[in-house]
């Protein structure tokens, strides 16, 4: 009887552990991604509430696609064509957002996109130093994506 209880408790703890691990690795939803992105954009680009609502809808649609591609990747069915499709969707989404923005907002949006390409907020990252204590050159924009010749 005691062995059965031990086995039952062991099985229960394994199930609970599996559930907790799955929950810890849970993929964010499209809504969570869109909310995070619109909050970051709102901080960087001064947008009015109408612009925010329109851009949020664009971001939500794109976030749904991102989640779909991520699930496909987890299933092992993601390929180079899918990556190209995702980049095209992202570029289309950015173009839609640009149609909503005006003047200085466009400049700030482009700065925001460059910051995202570099991996986030520049202020949070420490500047890399080369061996001879010279600062590393940071190339921004599309030229930063080109391979050195």
C-alpha positions, 0 to 999 in steps of 0.5 A: 500500500505504501509503495502505491502511494509513493508511486502515485506521489512520484507520478503526480510530482512528475506531472506537475513538473511537466506542466510547470516546465511547459508553462515556463516555456510558453510562447507569447500570444500575438496580443502580448507581442503586439502590446509590447511592440506598440508600447515600445513604439509609443515611447520612441515615436510620439503618436496620437491615440488614433495612430496608436489604434491603427498601428496596433491593428497592423502590429497585431496582424503581423504578430499573428503571422509571427506566432504562426511561423514560430509554431511552424518552426517548433514543429520543424517545418520552417524553411528558408522560403518561410523566412523570406515570407516573414521578412516580406510581411515585416517590410509590408507592415513597416510600410503600412505604419509609415503611411500613418506617420507624419514628418518627424515621426517618420524619422523617429520610426526609422531610428526605432527600426534601426535600433531594433535591427541592432538588438534593442535599446542602444543605451542598455548595451555596453560599448564593445572595446577592441583589444587596442582600446579603440571603440568598435565602429557601429554601422546603422541602417541597411549598410549595417546588414551588408557583409564586409567586402 
